[in-house]
Amino acid sequence: EEIQRETAYPDGKVEKVLKNGCHLIFFPNGTWKKVGSDGKTVTITFFNGDVKQVMPDQTVIYYYADAKTTHTTYSDGLEVLQFSNGQIEKHYPNGKKEITFPDQTIKNLFTDGQEESIFPDGTIVRVQRDGSKTIEFNNGQRELHTSQFKRREYPDGTVKTVYMNGQQETKYVSGRVRVKDKDGNIIMDTKL
């Protein structure tokens, strides 16, 4: 672009005003700033390679050169971080966080301490504040993990529970109940 005016300041800063209305400001440390002709679009390129852009809608896009990470802050408070490995984090104004990992697993961190992970195969893991965990598999099976037991529920209605002492209990849809001790020995079986 053609330069309309150029000013050198005593502190070493140089300002160039282009005919299209853009302002370019060059600082002695190598940082430079471009103010768009609209006066609202600002790009600062720092001496270390970082770049900060402020858009007319007040969206701020900051690129960290060393980490190859982009941090975008929208005017509504949403923050999005994009990492060089493909991971994307969204930080919502209400405190919720959503992380999309390179393998497309999505993890939601809720403000009440609960977590939810959705895996590419459709498996969903929910962790409550007390540490209990529910796993929903894409084959219809469901698992519940607590500090006292792990329970697996099958689509046919069968429920198998393994207690912390190693004892296992299987309840079948037919009403049959089979209990095994920690070594796998059957201690009760109500065959119907």
N, C-alpha and C positions, 0 to 999 in steps of 0.2 A: 504493500500500500504506500501511497505517496505521503510524505511527511509535510504537515502544514506548519508545525512549530516545534522547536526543540529547545529545552531549557536544561542547563546544567546547574546544580545546586552546590553550595559550599561543602556539604556533607558527602559529596561524591555521587549523589543520586542524579539520574538523568531522566527527564520526562519528555516523551515524544507524543505530540498530538497529531493523529492522522487525519487526512481529509475526510475520511468516512465517519469521523467522530470518535473513534477509539482512542484511548489513552494508553500508552505503554510507559511503565515506570521501571527503570533498571537501578538496582541497588548495588553498592560496591562489593557486597559479599557474593554476588552472582544470582541472587534472587531477583525475579522480575514479576511485574503485575500488569495485567491487561484488564482495562475497564472497557466493556463493550459500548458501542455508540448509544445503546439504550440507557446507559448509566447504572443498570441493574445487574448485568452479567459481569462477574468478576472472576478472573483466573489468576491465581498466584502460583508461579513455578519456583519452588525453593531450590537453593543451591545444592541440597542433598538429593534432588530428584523428586521429592514429594510434590504433589499438585493439589491445590485446593480450588474448587470451583463453587461460586455462589450464583445460583440461578435466579431469574426474575421472581419466581414464586417463593424464594428464600430457602429452597432445597440446597443443602451443602453436600458436595461430593468431595471427599478427601482420599487421595491415593497415596498410600505409603509405599515408596519405591523399594526400600530394602526388603520389606515383608511381602511385596507384591499383593497388597490387600487394599480393597476399596471400601470406604466407610461412607455411606450415604445417610444423611439426616434430612427427613422430610419435614415440611412446615407443620404437619399434624403430630410430630413427635416420633413417628416410626423411624427406627434406625436399622439399616441393612448393611451387614458386613459380608463382603465377598472375598474369600481367600484364594490363593493361587492354586490350591489343590482341588478347587471346585466346591468346597464347603461354603454354605450360605447361612448366615444367622440373621434372624429378624427379631429385633427387640421392640416390643409394642409399648406404647405410652402407659398402659395399665400394668406393666411389669411382666406380662407373659413373654416367653422367648420361644422361638421356633428355629430349630437347627436342621438343615438339610445337608446330610453328609454326602461325600462323593459317590457312594454306592446307592444313593437316593433314599436311604433310611431317613425318616423324619422323626425328630424328637421334639416334643412340646414340653416346656417347663412352665407350670402354672404358678400363679402368685401364692396359692394356698399350700404349696409344697408338693403337689402331685406331679407326676411325670407320665408321659405317654410316648411310646416309641412305635412307629409304624414302619415295618420292614418291607423291602421290595416284594417279598413273596406273599404279602398280605397279613402276616403275623402281626398282632398288636399286643404290646406289653404295657400294662398300666401299673404304676407304683404309687401306693397311697403314702400319706405322711407317716403312718406308723410302720412303714417298711413292707407291709403286705403287698403281694404282687399278683396280678391277674394276667394270664397269657391266653390270648385267643388265637388259635391256629387256623390256617386257611382250610384245613380239612374238617372243620367243625368241632374239633376237640378244644377243651378249655382247661386251663390249669390255674389253681389258686395256691399261692405260697404264703404261709404265715409263719410266725415263730414257733407254732405248735405242730404244724403238719404241712404236707404238700398233697393236694387233691387234684386228680385228673378226671374230668367229665367227658365221656364219649358221646357222640351223636346218637347212639342207640339207647342212651340213658344209663349205661354202666358208669359207676363211680368208684374209683380206686383212690384210697387215702393211705399215705405213708406218714406215720407219726415220727416225731423226733427220736423216740426210743427204738425206732427200727421196725416196729409192728406195722403190718399192712392189713388193710380191710378193703375188700372188694364187694360192692353191692351191685347185683345184676337186676335188670328190669323185671325178671321173673320173680323177684323177691328173695332169691338165693343170696346168702351172705357168707363170704369166706374170709377167715382171719388167719394170718400167718404171723409167727413170732419173728424177731429180728434176724434169725438164721434161715428163715424161709420155711420152717416147719408149720404145717397146718395145725392150728389149735382149735379151730371151729369151722364147720362147713354145714350149712343148712340146705342140702340138696333137696329140691322139691320134686 
